């Protein structure tokens, strides 16, 4: 994966631009290369190494079958994250973060089930029996649920990891993941505290080009992990017919042919003894 990450590509995408020096977080000092015109410049060699590290970890999580929840509610990241997450078949939140999304997951699942119940009502005709006002209310509720939770309708359990764009803005999501010990992957700019995140990707989290570039590497790693999982599942199925063909070879020697062999050998021995006994008896009589 490291060979695919070119520092020049990161440079062209503007990944190296940080925030104003007066807005920096001192804990980001190890990832800052220099200061230019009052703006901190991020060390792209460290960014490339961190992308590689995060990609490998995400690949393993995807290969294990767990979901990675993407979180990005800022305007310039919404569409990019939604597109890349959907491409990798992963859940995402690009609207307002619903409080208790992780810590109160049971309630969120109930809301998702309510959305499914409305869909069933429309299919079986129950929806048409409602009054016009009730149908309007149900439609509005369905639209609201779809907007906020439609992208996580397939997430039936807590995610295996969280990927966040701008941890300062998504601090509630970060706190919930920390409380549940869910690993956090994040694009961290110079104004954020990297200590809150297990897998830090120091990068410009404000420019759409920068977000797109990092998300491309991340989503490709997840897709690779999913393809490996699919291949490992198909391998046992391919081996099964081969084993079935080998099975008859074990029963080549039929037991029925061996059984007559013992009586054939014993029979002549008995016929030879019989005449000897009769001759001895005749001599005694004489």
C-alpha positions in Angstrom: 0.0 0.0 0.0 2.9 2.3 0.8 4.2 2.2 -2.7 0.8 3.6 -4.0 1.0 6.7 -1.8 2.9 9.4 -3.6 4.0 12.5 -1.6 3.7 14.5 -4.8 0.0 13.5 -5.2 -0.7 14.6 -1.6 1.1 17.9 -2.3 -0.9 18.5 -5.4 -4.1 17.9 -3.4 -3.2 20.5 -0.8 -3.0 17.9 2.0 -0.1 19.8 3.6 -1.9 23.0 4.4 -2.7 23.4 8.1 -4.4 26.2 10.0 -3.1 29.6 11.1 -0.2 29.3 13.6 -2.2 31.1 16.3 -4.9 28.4 16.1 -2.6 25.4 16.4 -2.7 22.6 18.9 0.8 22.0 20.4 0.2 18.2 20.4 0.4 18.4 16.6 4.0 19.6 16.7 5.5 16.2 15.7 3.5 16.3 12.4 4.3 19.9 11.5 7.1 20.5 9.0 7.4 24.3 9.0 5.6 27.6 9.2 5.0 29.7 6.1 3.1 33.0 5.9 1.5 32.4 9.2 0.3 28.9 8.3 1.6 25.6 9.5 2.7 23.1 6.9 2.1 19.4 7.6 5.0 16.9 7.0 3.6 14.9 4.1 6.1 12.1 4.6 4.6 11.4 8.0 1.1 11.8 6.4 1.9 9.1 3.8 3.2 6.7 6.5 0.1 7.3 8.6 -2.2 6.7 5.7 -0.4 3.4 5.0 -0.7 2.4 8.7 -4.4 3.3 8.9 -5.2 1.6 5.6 -3.6 -1.7 6.7 -5.7 -1.6 9.9 -8.9 -0.8 8.1 -8.2 -3.5 5.6 -8.0 -6.1 8.4 -11.2 -4.8 10.0 -13.1 -5.0 6.7 -11.7 -8.5 6.1 -13.0 -9.6 9.5 -16.5 -8.7 8.4 -17.0 -5.7 10.8 -18.3 -2.4 9.5 -16.5 1.0 9.5 -18.7 4.0 10.3 -17.7 7.2 8.4 -18.6 10.5 10.0 -18.3 13.9 8.2 -21.0 16.5 8.6 -19.0 19.5 7.3 -20.2 20.9 3.9 -17.0 20.3 1.9 -16.7 16.6 3.1 -20.4 15.4 3.0 -20.7 14.3 -0.7 -17.1 12.9 -0.9 -17.5 10.8 2.2 -21.0 9.6 1.2 -19.7 8.6 -2.2 -16.5 6.8 -1.0 -18.3 5.0 1.9 -21.1 3.8 -0.4 -18.6 2.6 -2.9 -16.9 0.5 -0.1 -20.4 -0.6 1.1 -19.9 1.0 4.6 -22.3 3.0 6.7 -21.9 6.8 7.1 -23.3 9.8 8.8 -23.2 13.1 6.8 -26.1 14.9 8.4 -26.3 15.9 12.1 -24.8 13.3 14.4 -27.7 11.8 16.3 -26.8 11.9 20.0 -26.4 8.4 21.5 -25.8 6.9 18.1 -23.3 4.5 19.6 -23.9 4.7 23.4 -27.7 4.3 22.9 -27.5 2.1 19.8 -30.7 0.1 20.7 -32.8 3.3 20.4 -31.3 4.1 17.1 -32.1 0.6 15.8 -35.7 1.1 16.9 -35.9 4.2 14.7 -34.4 2.3 11.8 -37.0 -0.5 12.3 -39.7 2.1 12.3 -38.6 3.2 8.9 -38.8 -0.4 7.7 -42.3 -0.7 9.3 -43.5 2.3 7.2 -42.1 0.6 4.1 -44.1 -2.5 4.9 -47.2 -0.5 5.4 -46.9 0.9 1.9 -46.4 -2.5 0.4 -49.3 -4.3 2.1 -51.8 -1.5 1.5 -52.2 -0.4 5.2 -50.8 3.0 4.3 -53.7 3.7 2.0 -56.3 3.1 4.7 -54.9 6.1 6.7 -56.4 9.5 6.4 -54.8 12.1 4.2 -53.4 14.0 7.2 -52.0 10.8 8.7 -50.4 9.8 5.4 -48.7 13.2 5.2 -47.3 12.8 8.8 -46.0 9.3 8.1 -44.3 10.5 4.9 -42.6 13.3 6.7 -41.4 11.0 9.4 -40.1 8.5 6.8 -38.3 11.3 4.9 -36.7 12.6 8.2 -35.6 9.1 9.2 -34.2 8.4 5.7 -32.2 11.7 5.8 -30.6 11.0 9.2 -30.4 7.2 9.4 -30.9 5.9 5.9 -27.2 5.4 5.4 -26.9 3.2 8.5 -30.0 1.0 7.9 -27.8 -2.1 7.2 -25.7 -1.6 10.4 -27.3 -4.1 12.8 -24.5 -3.9 15.4 -21.9 -1.5 16.7 -19.2 -0.7 14.1 -15.7 -2.2 14.3 -14.2 1.3 13.8 -15.0 5.0 13.3 -13.5 7.1 10.6 -13.9 10.8 11.3 -13.1 13.9 9.2 -12.4 16.8 11.6 -12.4 15.5 15.2 -13.0 19.0 16.6 -16.3 19.3 14.8 -17.3 15.7 15.4 -16.3 15.7 19.1 -19.5 14.0 20.3 -18.9 11.1 18.0 -15.3 10.8 19.2 -16.4 10.8 22.8 -19.0 8.1 22.3 -16.5 5.9 20.5 -13.9 6.4 23.3 -16.5 5.4 25.9 -17.2 2.1 24.0 -13.5 1.5 23.2 -14.2 1.6 19.4 -11.0 2.4 17.5 -11.0 5.9 15.9 -9.3 6.7 12.5 -9.3 10.4 11.6 -8.0 13.1 9.4 -6.5 15.5 12.0 -5.6 19.1 11.2 -3.2 21.3 13.0 -5.9 22.8 15.2 -7.0 19.4 16.7 -5.6 17.2 19.5 -4.3 13.9 18.0 -4.2 12.2 21.4 -8.0 11.5 21.1 -7.4 9.2 18.1 -5.8 5.8 17.8 -4.9 6.2 14.1 -4.0 9.8 13.2 -3.8 10.9 9.6 -2.3 14.5 9.8 -3.9 16.3 6.9 -5.9 19.3 5.7 -9.5 18.5 6.7 -11.0 21.6 5.2 -10.2 21.3 1.4 -12.4 19.0 -0.6 -9.4 17.9 -2.8 -7.4 16.9 0.3 -10.4 15.0 1.8 -11.0 13.2 -1.6 -7.4 12.2 -1.9 -7.2 10.6 1.6 -10.7 9.1 1.3 -9.7 7.4 -1.9 -6.7 5.6 -0.3 -8.9 4.6 2.7 -11.8 3.3 0.7 -9.5 1.3 -1.7 -8.0 -0.4 1.3 -11.4 -1.3 2.7 -12.5 -2.7 -0.7 -9.4 -4.7 -0.9 -10.1 -6.2 2.6 -13.7 -7.0 1.5 -12.5 -8.8 -1.6 -10.0 -10.9 0.5 -12.9 -11.9 2.7 -15.0 -12.9 -0.3 -12.1 -14.9 -1.7 -11.6 -16.8 1.6 -15.3 -17.7 1.7 -15.3 -19.0 -1.8 -12.1 -21.1 -1.3 -13.7 -23.8 1.0 -16.6 -24.1 -1.5 -14.2 -24.8 -4.4 -12.4 -27.5 -2.3 -15.6 -29.3 -1.4 -16.2 -30.9 -4.9 -12.5 -32.1 -5.1 -12.9 -33.9 -1.7 -16.2 -35.5 -2.9 -14.4 -36.9 -6.0 -11.6 -38.4 -4.0 -14.0 -40.2 -1.5 -15.0 -43.2 -3.7 -11.3 -44.1 -4.2 -11.1 -45.4 -0.6 -13.7 -48.2 -1.2 -12.0 -49.9 -4.2 -11.6 -53.3 -2.6 -15.1 -54.9 -2.1 -15.5 -57.1 1.0 -17.7 -59.6 -0.9 -14.8 -60.9 -3.0 -12.7 -61.6 0.1 -15.3 -63.5 2.0 -15.4 -66.7 -0.2 -11.6 -67.1 0.0 -11.6 -68.7 3.5 -14.1 -71.5 2.8 -12.3 -72.5 -0.5 -9.0 -73.1 1.4 -10.6 -75.1 4.3 -12.9 -77.3 2.2 -10.2 -79.6 0.7 -8.6 -80.3 4.1 -11.9 -81.9 5.4 -12.4 -84.1 2.2 -8.8 -85.5 2.6 -9.3 -86.6 6.2 -12.6 -88.3 5.6 -11.3 -91.3 3.5 -8.5 -91.9 6.0 -11.0 -92.5 8.8 -13.1 -94.9 6.8 -10.1 -97.1 5.7 -9.0 -97.5 9.4 -12.5 -98.5 10.4 -12.6 -101.3 7.7 -9.3 -102.7 8.8 -10.5 -103.0 12.4 -13.6 -104.9 11.2 -11.5 -107.4 9.3 
